[in-house]
Amino acid sequence: MPEISGFFGIIIRMFAEVGAPHHRPHFHAVCQDSQAIIALDPVECIDGGLPRTQQRLVEAWAEIHREEYWPTEHSCNPAGHRSRLNRCVSVAKRRGLRS
């Protein structure tokens, strides 16, 4: 799963679910032994959980970067989902988070 951001020991990952049922736009946040799946619209935890402080940091990060990683003009087709994933990886590479 591509890492698109990392801060304060929290890793943010996003991937395309090709061939899987379409889910709400979301990403995965991992911090130590805790994991959460965070929806982007609206920003909320839809599965798992993080310690309260980390959860609030992740939710703030999602609000700030929502349009960057999930533009409002997105479509629900798998090809569009793949291109968004490639855009996310490209943004992460520009920020020096991926090689």
FENMO-V711437 format. One record per residue. N is the residue number from 0. RES is the residue in three letters. PSI is psi as a letter, one per 40 degrees, with the letter a starting at -180 (999 if undefined). NEAR is the number of other C-alpha atoms within 8 Angstrom. D_CENTER is the distance of its C-alpha to the mean C-alpha in Angstrom with 2 decimals. Layout:
n->N res->RES psi->PSI near->NEAR d_center->D_CENTER
n->N res->RES psi->PSI near->NEAR d_center->D_CENTER
//
This chain:
n->0 res->MET psi->h near->5 d_center->10.31
n->1 res->PRO psi->h near->7 d_center->9.47
n->2 res->GLU psi->h near->13 d_center->8.59
n->3 res->ILE psi->e near->14 d_center->7.24
n->4 res->SER psi->i near->9 d_center->8.50
n->5 res->GLY psi->h near->10 d_center->10.95
n->6 res->PHE psi->i near->6 d_center->13.30
n->7 res->PHE psi->f near->4 d_center->16.01
n->8 res->GLY psi->e near->7 d_center->15.48
n->9 res->ILE psi->h near->11 d_center->11.86
n->10 res->ILE psi->h near->12 d_center->9.53
n->11 res->ILE psi->h near->12 d_center->5.74
n->12 res->ARG psi->i near->12 d_center->5.21
n->13 res->MET psi->i near->13 d_center->4.44
n->14 res->PHE psi->i near->8 d_center->7.92
n->15 res->ALA psi->h near->8 d_center->10.53
n->16 res->GLU psi->g near->8 d_center->12.68
n->17 res->VAL psi->h near->6 d_center->15.87
n->18 res->GLY psi->e near->5 d_center->18.85
n->19 res->ALA psi->i near->5 d_center->17.13
n->20 res->PRO psi->i near->5 d_center->17.49
n->21 res->HIS psi->h near->6 d_center->15.16
n->22 res->HIS psi->i near->5 d_center->12.85
n->23 res->ARG psi->i near->7 d_center->11.36
n->24 res->PRO psi->h near->8 d_center->8.24
n->25 res->HIS psi->i near->10 d_center->5.51
n->26 res->PHE psi->i near->12 d_center->2.86
n->27 res->HIS psi->h near->11 d_center->5.52
n->28 res->ALA psi->h near->13 d_center->7.32
n->29 res->VAL psi->h near->12 d_center->10.73
n->30 res->CYS psi->h near->11 d_center->13.79
n->31 res->GLN psi->b near->6 d_center->17.15
n->32 res->ASP psi->e near->5 d_center->17.95
n->33 res->SER psi->i near->10 d_center->15.52
n->34 res->GLN psi->i near->11 d_center->12.30
n->35 res->ALA psi->i near->13 d_center->10.40
n->36 res->ILE psi->h near->13 d_center->8.29
n->37 res->ILE psi->h near->14 d_center->7.24
n->38 res->ALA psi->i near->13 d_center->8.19
n->39 res->LEU psi->d near->14 d_center->7.87
n->40 res->ASP psi->g near->7 d_center->11.59
n->41 res->PRO psi->i near->5 d_center->12.99
n->42 res->VAL psi->h near->10 d_center->10.70
n->43 res->GLU psi->i near->9 d_center->11.85
n->44 res->CYS psi->h near->10 d_center->11.63
n->45 res->ILE psi->e near->8 d_center->12.52
n->46 res->ASP psi->i near->7 d_center->13.31
n->47 res->GLY psi->a near->9 d_center->14.29
n->48 res->GLY psi->i near->10 d_center->14.50
n->49 res->LEU psi->i near->11 d_center->14.66
n->50 res->PRO psi->i near->7 d_center->17.79
n->51 res->ARG psi->d near->6 d_center->18.35
n->52 res->THR psi->d near->6 d_center->18.07
n->53 res->GLN psi->d near->10 d_center->14.75
n->54 res->GLN psi->d near->10 d_center->13.42
n->55 res->ARG psi->d near->8 d_center->14.77
n->56 res->LEU psi->d near->8 d_center->13.36
n->57 res->VAL psi->d near->9 d_center->9.72
n->58 res->GLU psi->d near->11 d_center->10.67
n->59 res->ALA psi->d near->8 d_center->12.47
n->60 res->TRP psi->d near->8 d_center->9.80
n->61 res->ALA psi->d near->10 d_center->7.71
n->62 res->GLU psi->d near->9 d_center->11.17
n->63 res->ILE psi->d near->7 d_center->12.02
n->64 res->HIS psi->e near->8 d_center->9.29
n->65 res->ARG psi->d near->10 d_center->8.72
n->66 res->GLU psi->d near->8 d_center->11.40
n->67 res->GLU psi->d near->6 d_center->10.50
n->68 res->TYR psi->e near->9 d_center->7.34
n->69 res->TRP psi->g near->10 d_center->8.77
n->70 res->PRO psi->i near->8 d_center->12.50
n->71 res->THR psi->d near->5 d_center->14.94
n->72 res->GLU psi->e near->4 d_center->16.94
n->73 res->HIS psi->i near->8 d_center->14.58
n->74 res->SER psi->i near->6 d_center->16.57
n->75 res->CYS psi->e near->7 d_center->16.13
n->76 res->ASN psi->i near->6 d_center->17.93
n->77 res->PRO psi->d near->10 d_center->16.69
n->78 res->ALA psi->d near->6 d_center->17.84
n->79 res->GLY psi->d near->10 d_center->15.83
n->80 res->HIS psi->d near->12 d_center->12.62
n->81 res->ARG psi->d near->10 d_center->13.67
n->82 res->SER psi->d near->8 d_center->14.48
n->83 res->ARG psi->d near->10 d_center->11.12
n->84 res->LEU psi->d near->11 d_center->9.71
n->85 res->ASN psi->d near->8 d_center->12.76
n->86 res->ARG psi->d near->9 d_center->12.23
n->87 res->CYS psi->d near->11 d_center->8.85
n->88 res->VAL psi->d near->12 d_center->10.93
n->89 res->SER psi->d near->8 d_center->13.80
n->90 res->VAL psi->d near->9 d_center->12.35
n->91 res->ALA psi->d near->13 d_center->11.44
n->92 res->LYS psi->d near->10 d_center->14.99
n->93 res->ARG psi->d near->7 d_center->16.58
n->94 res->ARG psi->e near->7 d_center->15.35
n->95 res->GLY psi->e near->7 d_center->16.86
n->96 res->LEU psi->e near->11 d_center->13.90
n->97 res->ARG psi->i near->9 d_center->14.77
n->98 res->SER psi->999 near->4 d_center->18.28
//
